[in-house]
Every structure is written in structure tokens, then in C-alpha cells.
Amino acid sequence: MKAAVYYSTGGPEVFRYEDVPDPKCHPRGVLIETQAVSIEGGDVLSRAGGELATTPHVVGYQSAGVIREVGAHVTDRHVGQRVVTVSPFGSHAALRSVPVRSTWLVPDGLAIDEAACVPIPFGTADDCLFEFGRLQRGETVLIQGGGGGVGLAAIQLAKRAGARVFATASSDAKLERLRPFGMDEGINYREADLVREIARLTEGVGCDVVVDPVGGDVLQQSLACLAYRGRAITVGNASRGGRLLDVSSLGGGNRSLTGVYLGAEIATDRAYDMIQRHIDDVATGELTAVIDRTFPLAAAADAHAYIESRQAVGRVVLVP
Ligand SMILES: NC(=O)c1ccc[n+]([C@@H]2O[C@H](COP(=O)([O-])OP(=O)(O)OC[C@H]3O[C@@H](n4cnc5c(N)ncnc54)[C@H](OP(=O)(O)O)[C@@H]3O)[C@@H](O)[C@H]2O)c1
């Protein structure tokens, strides 16, 4: 099969488009013909400096396509069904062998590229806001990295839950693209002082929940934006910044900082069903999987470089 592979981590130029052996279908798994790959924030970080589970390595968590083969012990999937899957690596390839449990059926009428973009961003955003952030109707929430995959999902889910939604991005143009998805107030952090701006917008109260997939210095600012009893969620390190934090502001206001990792929850029935609900809601149009651009799989290097240029709003998709 064709795959975008690399032999060592580094910049987008490490990708090679090569023939590699077809994966074998596991007895409790399915073999999927990839039709769309959603490039996740974690894929970019893995390519830049993650572990190589195999050499050459096929990076990537999330993809969707059609089942070509079903394992001998599988009873609830059949050849020809459309599924989206999440697995630790292997998305940047024409074929993918995964356990059945890591697949969700794609409803009729939902475009396969949109389906490819749902499980991780929406599953992560849901866990950040509700399972761990305990967001309530009428509360205020700040979504850092609002134009990213997790950010855009979080904006939509928070708005739907009746929260007042603030989001950050690196330009006014990006922020304008977030407004139709439920952002009430946007903060261009390159021009405004974020902490001061949140204090102004909340009349000095701060935010009840902050979702932070950016990390580094931004996470420090996230803590400074919290209201009394506010909950900050650290869910990523898109900035590749440092991890040292001053947590002295938490204690005085009964504030908290919680780490969220969807990978630790995704095998539970709760998370599996929650993700299926989001897929169904995208299929009905209640939620939107935002796709910014599509590249051929052979141009994976260009697609990763485009993401790193910080122009994308939502997902960049690869098509084999
Ligand atoms: N823990 C989990 O379960 C989990 C699940 C999913 C993702 N994640 C992590 O969450 C992070 C975001 O994932 P994603 O899929 O939303 O990524 P993404 O779509 O690439 O979005 C990342 C966003 O971060 C913002 N950003 C701010 N500073 C940045 C910097 N220095 N470099 C790059 N981007 C920067 C960018 O917006 P601006 O350019 O507008 O600032 C961009 O929109 C990643 O670290 C990912 O690994 C964790």
C-alpha cells in the first residue's frame, strides 16, 4: 500500500511517500480502506519529536474509510461499511488494520471526510468541558486555541450547553471565522493582554472553565483567567512550551487545574457512546466538523507545513 512515512522525526520534510507492506487484518479487527485522514494536533507533535513505534513509521491517530476485510471473530461489522477509527498510529496510509472497538459506524449522509474529523476533537472537547470541567448552563468558558480542532469542537459544545464562550486565536481574521460556531467574544492574543481582557469582559470575575490545548506560557495565563472555584483544563501542548507552572493563584480561590487525556477514557462505554453521539450530531448538522483544506496523501509534508504555518481553522484532511 501507499503511505506517508518517515524514518526519523523532524520538520514536515521528513515525510516520504512510499510503498509499504499491507497491514494484516486481526481476528478481532477490521481492515479499512482509508478515504480521509484527519491530521490531529498530536500527529504534528509526533512527527516533530514523538516515538517511532515502527520504522518506517506511519503516523496518525484518526481516519475514516470503508471496511475491506473483517476478522474471523468479528460479528458486528461487515465488508463495505463506512467507519471512522482512532488508533495510536497508522492513519497516514491507504490501508489500516484496527480493533473493531476503535471503530464507529458513519451514518448514511455524512461525508466521509467530515466523519474523519469527529472522534478526537469532539470527544476531547466533551471530556474537557463536562466530564472534568463540570461546565454548567450560564457559566463562562475560555477556549484557548479556538481555531484548532479541539478548540472549534469545544466552542460548539460549550455554546450548545448554554455557556458564554470566549476564545483566543492569533488573528482577528481567524476569530471572525469562529463566531458562527458559537464564540461570543474573541481575543486576539497577539494584540490584547489576555488576562486583562478576560477581567474586562467578566467585570473582574474571571472564567468558570478554561480549556487549554496550547500549554506553556499560555497555560499560566489560563490559570490567571479563572474565577473563584474556576476549573482549568490542561489538554495539550500545541505551543511545545515549558511545563513549569506557578500554581499559587489556585489555592486562594478554590480553583483547580485538571489534566485531560481522551486516550485514557476512549475504551470506556461512556466515551465510546459519547463519541457516537457526536458523530450522529455532525450527520444531522447540529454540530459541524470544520475542514479547512484537503491535500493528497502524497503531499502529507505540504499539509503538515500548512498546519504549522498557523493559517488553518479546523482540520486539514489528507485523501489517499
Ligand atoms: N489530551 C488529549 O486527549 C488530547 C486530545 C486531542 C488533542 N490534544 C492536544 O491538544 C493540542 C491541540 O490539538 P488540536 O488537534 O486542536 O491541534 P490544532 O488543530 O493543530 O490546533 C492547535 C491550535 O493551537 C494554537 N496555537 C497556539 N500557540 C501555538 C503554537 N505555538 N504552535 C502551534 N499552535 C499554536 C493554534 O491557533 P493560533 O495559531 O490561532 O494560536 C491552533 O489553532 C495538541 O497539543 C494535541 O496533542 C490532546
The ligand as an SDF file (V2000), in Angstrom:
LIG
                    3D

 48 52  0  0  0  0  0  0  0  0999 V2000
   -5.1580   15.1250   25.8750 N   0  0  0  0  0  0  0  0  0  0  0  0
   -5.8970   14.7120   24.8620 C   0  0  0  0  0  0  0  0  0  0  0  0
   -6.6810   13.7890   24.9860 O   0  0  0  0  0  0  0  0  0  0  0  0
   -5.7750   15.4330   23.5560 C   0  0  0  0  0  0  0  0  0  0  0  0
   -6.6880   15.1850   22.5330 C   0  0  0  0  0  0  0  0  0  0  0  0
   -6.6030   15.9390   21.3660 C   0  0  0  0  0  0  0  0  0  0  0  0
   -5.5830   16.8700   21.2290 C   0  0  0  0  0  0  0  0  0  0  0  0
   -4.6960   17.0390   22.2340 N   0  0  0  0  0  0  0  0  0  0  0  0
   -3.6260   18.0330   22.1310 C   0  0  0  0  0  0  0  0  0  0  0  0
   -4.2210   19.3100   22.0740 O   0  0  0  0  0  0  0  0  0  0  0  0
   -3.4200   20.1760   21.2910 C   0  0  0  0  0  0  0  0  0  0  0  0
   -4.2680   20.7860   20.2060 C   0  0  0  0  0  0  0  0  0  0  0  0
   -4.7620   19.7740   19.3640 O   0  0  0  0  0  0  0  0  0  0  0  0
   -5.6110   20.1720   18.0750 P   0  0  0  0  0  0  0  0  0  0  0  0
   -5.8900   18.9210   17.3950 O   0  0  0  0  0  0  0  0  0  0  0  0
   -6.7090   21.0840   18.4510 O   0  0  0  0  0  0  0  0  0  0  0  0
   -4.4940   20.9840   17.2780 O   0  0  0  0  0  0  0  0  0  0  0  0
   -4.6520   22.0070   16.0800 P   0  0  0  0  0  0  0  0  0  0  0  0
   -5.9380   21.7690   15.3720 O   0  0  0  0  0  0  0  0  0  0  0  0
   -3.3850   21.9980   15.3260 O   0  0  0  0  0  0  0  0  0  0  0  0
   -4.8130   23.4090   16.8230 O   0  0  0  0  0  0  0  0  0  0  0  0
   -3.8130   23.9200   17.6610 C   0  0  0  0  0  0  0  0  0  0  0  0
   -4.1590   25.3760   17.9290 C   0  0  0  0  0  0  0  0  0  0  0  0
   -3.2170   25.8520   18.8780 O   0  0  0  0  0  0  0  0  0  0  0  0
   -2.9860   27.2110   18.6160 C   0  0  0  0  0  0  0  0  0  0  0  0
   -1.6190   27.5570   18.9950 N   0  0  0  0  0  0  0  0  0  0  0  0
   -1.2820   28.4570   19.9330 C   0  0  0  0  0  0  0  0  0  0  0  0
    0.0280   28.5390   20.0500 N   0  0  0  0  0  0  0  0  0  0  0  0
    0.5570   27.6820   19.1620 C   0  0  0  0  0  0  0  0  0  0  0  0
    1.8900   27.3620   18.7910 C   0  0  0  0  0  0  0  0  0  0  0  0
    2.9350   27.9370   19.3890 N   0  0  0  0  0  0  0  0  0  0  0  0
    2.0720   26.4450   17.8330 N   0  0  0  0  0  0  0  0  0  0  0  0
    1.0210   25.8640   17.2190 C   0  0  0  0  0  0  0  0  0  0  0  0
   -0.2690   26.1460   17.5260 N   0  0  0  0  0  0  0  0  0  0  0  0
   -0.4900   27.0470   18.4870 C   0  0  0  0  0  0  0  0  0  0  0  0
   -3.2340   27.4250   17.1280 C   0  0  0  0  0  0  0  0  0  0  0  0
   -4.0110   28.5790   16.9640 O   0  0  0  0  0  0  0  0  0  0  0  0
   -3.4040   30.0500   16.7510 P   0  0  0  0  0  0  0  0  0  0  0  0
   -2.3880   29.9490   15.6380 O   0  0  0  0  0  0  0  0  0  0  0  0
   -4.6130   30.8380   16.3820 O   0  0  0  0  0  0  0  0  0  0  0  0
   -2.8180   30.4210   18.0710 O   0  0  0  0  0  0  0  0  0  0  0  0
   -4.0510   26.2210   16.6880 C   0  0  0  0  0  0  0  0  0  0  0  0
   -5.3380   26.6050   16.2660 O   0  0  0  0  0  0  0  0  0  0  0  0
   -2.2550   19.3280   20.7920 C   0  0  0  0  0  0  0  0  0  0  0  0
   -1.1710   19.5280   21.6600 O   0  0  0  0  0  0  0  0  0  0  0  0
   -2.7770   17.9110   20.9090 C   0  0  0  0  0  0  0  0  0  0  0  0
   -1.7310   16.9710   21.0840 O   0  0  0  0  0  0  0  0  0  0  0  0
   -4.7690   16.3500   23.3800 C   0  0  0  0  0  0  0  0  0  0  0  0
  1  2  1  0
  2  3  2  0
  2  4  1  0
  4  5  1  0
  4 48  2  0
  5  6  2  0
  6  7  1  0
  7  8  2  0
  8  9  1  0
  8 48  1  0
  9 10  1  0
  9 46  1  0
 10 11  1  0
 11 12  1  0
 11 44  1  0
 12 13  1  0
 13 14  1  0
 14 15  2  0
 14 16  1  0
 14 17  1  0
 17 18  1  0
 18 19  2  0
 18 20  1  0
 18 21  1  0
 21 22  1  0
 22 23  1  0
 23 24  1  0
 23 42  1  0
 24 25  1  0
 25 26  1  0
 25 36  1  0
 26 27  1  0
 26 35  1  0
 27 28  2  0
 28 29  1  0
 29 30  1  0
 29 35  2  0
 30 31  1  0
 30 32  2  0
 32 33  1  0
 33 34  2  0
 34 35  1  0
 36 37  1  0
 36 42  1  0
 37 38  1  0
 38 39  2  0
 38 40  1  0
 38 41  1  0
 42 43  1  0
 44 45  1  0
 44 46  1  0
 46 47  1  0
M  CHG  2   8   1  16  -1
M  END
$$$$
